[in-house]
Amino acid sequence: MSILFEPLQIGPYHLSNRVIMAPLSRYRASLDGVPPSYAIDYYSQRASAGLIITESTAVNDWGSGMKAPGIFRDDQMAVWQTVTNAVHAKGGRIFLQFWHGGRVAHASLMPEGRDVAGPSAIPMSGKLMTPEGMQTATPPRAFSLEEIAELRSDYAQAALNAKTAGFDGVEIQAANGYVIDQFLQDASNQRTDDYGGSAENRTRFLMEVLEDAIAIWGADRVGVRLSPAGAFNDAGDSDTLGTFSVVIDKLNALGLAYLHLIHEMPGAPATPEQVAINDALCKRWTGMLLSNGGFDADSGAKHIEAGKAAAIVYGRPFIANPDLVDRFRTGAELNAVDQATIYGGDQRGYSDYPFLNAEVPSEKND
Ligand SMILES: Cc1cc2nc3c(=O)[nH]c(=O)nc-3n(C[C@H](O)[C@H](O)[C@H](O)COP(=O)(O)O)c2cc1C
């Protein structure tokens, strides 16, 4: 039997396997961030994953991209509660991933009175998805100290809300060039106050968010996602290894549930230099490690067997395969992803992918 199907203890949770579902934004929420009712089907269909990590979920209404769900209002929490109930009813475990876009934003998506802002007034090069299609990101202004404090308290409230909505834990998204990653890396952070300059200072916002989340959840129910070698959303640092070594050292002291490291992103295979950075950082980490990026059943099992991670996080394979765990277990073929329905739309290409055992996806309409 593949090592992927050996159980794993993460924090207080006994996971039945090491096939973890990655956060996957699918942009089916309403424009004001309420997840669709059929998210209940989508997530509960995938409850056989050792652990589900939800799509990026906004902590407030001024950092979200298009049609991403939020966790800052009661109506959002009510739907999430039905999702967590349904996953638990099938014996699954589910962590909520928090999100704020920072400079990865467009003025047309900001509420009245809010500007696009990030750690520094450094525009991101490249485009982001909006309801009007791909658009150039609006150049940000730098956060004031008051805004940073407000953002911190929004993360803390979101951590409390996630607990109220029945999640098993939370994942702090500090990867992929979103706001926490923008603080960490000097390509997006040239602040001269306590939140910029040294790697220690650039790590401050992440540590503050973690301090609050840990106070609410306990460290063993809080995970962190990092993408040190990634360049998604124009992320970058003049000394990646140095910066993230400081980050890892600080995280090592916290006793977190896990570190979730992205080795590579779709369409961007890791270069030998990036592999070396990832390897060095993984060795530096002393806790539970989840690895993600480009794995299949075979390479994932080999990665764990080599002692390089405790579990593998699968993204794209979970889009079209609600029963990915069974398919990996039996060596069955995977369903192909319908590219046209990855982002936005309705149940089609979301909660209607077929199971091997012909479990009929629910026909619930929103
Ligand atoms: C459609 C799609 C949506 C994604 N949404 C998120 C997200 O909300 N949060 C996040 O941290 N990563 C997100 N990612 C990145 C994935 O979690 C994962 O890191 C990436 O797909 C690489 O893993 P894979 O090779 O197993 O697919 C997304 C990726 C895809 C393809």
PDBQT file of the ligand as one rigid body, heavy atoms in Angstrom, charges set to zero:
ROOT
HETATM    1  C1  LIG A 401      -7.830  26.993 -10.229  1.00  0.00    +0.000 C 
HETATM    2  C2  LIG A 401      -6.788  27.273  -9.170  1.00  0.00    +0.000 A 
HETATM    3  C3  LIG A 401      -7.127  28.047  -8.083  1.00  0.00    +0.000 A 
HETATM    4  C4  LIG A 401      -6.195  28.269  -7.056  1.00  0.00    +0.000 A 
HETATM    5  N1  LIG A 401      -6.568  28.996  -5.956  1.00  0.00    +0.000 NA
HETATM    6  C5  LIG A 401      -5.721  29.115  -4.902  1.00  0.00    +0.000 A 
HETATM    7  C6  LIG A 401      -6.136  29.739  -3.691  1.00  0.00    +0.000 A 
HETATM    8  O1  LIG A 401      -7.294  30.158  -3.534  1.00  0.00    +0.000 OA
HETATM    9  N2  LIG A 401      -5.229  29.858  -2.695  1.00  0.00    +0.000 N 
HETATM   10  C7  LIG A 401      -3.953  29.370  -2.813  1.00  0.00    +0.000 A 
HETATM   11  O2  LIG A 401      -3.168  29.482  -1.865  1.00  0.00    +0.000 OA
HETATM   12  N3  LIG A 401      -3.536  28.751  -3.948  1.00  0.00    +0.000 NA
HETATM   13  C8  LIG A 401      -4.392  28.600  -4.974  1.00  0.00    +0.000 A 
HETATM   14  N4  LIG A 401      -3.991  27.928  -6.104  1.00  0.00    +0.000 N 
HETATM   15  C9  LIG A 401      -2.700  27.231  -6.120  1.00  0.00    +0.000 C 
HETATM   16  C10 LIG A 401      -2.906  25.757  -5.728  1.00  0.00    +0.000 C 
HETATM   17  O3  LIG A 401      -3.318  25.642  -4.373  1.00  0.00    +0.000 OA
HETATM   18  C11 LIG A 401      -1.618  24.925  -5.900  1.00  0.00    +0.000 C 
HETATM   19  O4  LIG A 401      -0.596  25.555  -5.192  1.00  0.00    +0.000 OA
HETATM   20  C12 LIG A 401      -1.203  24.792  -7.361  1.00  0.00    +0.000 C 
HETATM   21  O5  LIG A 401      -2.302  24.410  -8.173  1.00  0.00    +0.000 OA
HETATM   22  C13 LIG A 401      -0.091  23.761  -7.510  1.00  0.00    +0.000 C 
HETATM   23  O6  LIG A 401      -0.544  22.486  -7.077  1.00  0.00    +0.000 OA
HETATM   24  P1  LIG A 401      -0.943  21.330  -8.124  1.00  0.00    +0.000 P 
HETATM   25  O7  LIG A 401       0.247  21.157  -9.029  1.00  0.00    +0.000 OA
HETATM   26  O8  LIG A 401      -1.223  20.118  -7.288  1.00  0.00    +0.000 OA
HETATM   27  O9  LIG A 401      -2.134  21.825  -8.889  1.00  0.00    +0.000 OA
HETATM   28  C14 LIG A 401      -4.889  27.727  -7.166  1.00  0.00    +0.000 A 
HETATM   29  C15 LIG A 401      -4.550  26.960  -8.284  1.00  0.00    +0.000 A 
HETATM   30  C16 LIG A 401      -5.477  26.714  -9.278  1.00  0.00    +0.000 A 
HETATM   31  C17 LIG A 401      -5.094  25.854 -10.447  1.00  0.00    +0.000 C 
ENDROOT
TORSDOF 0
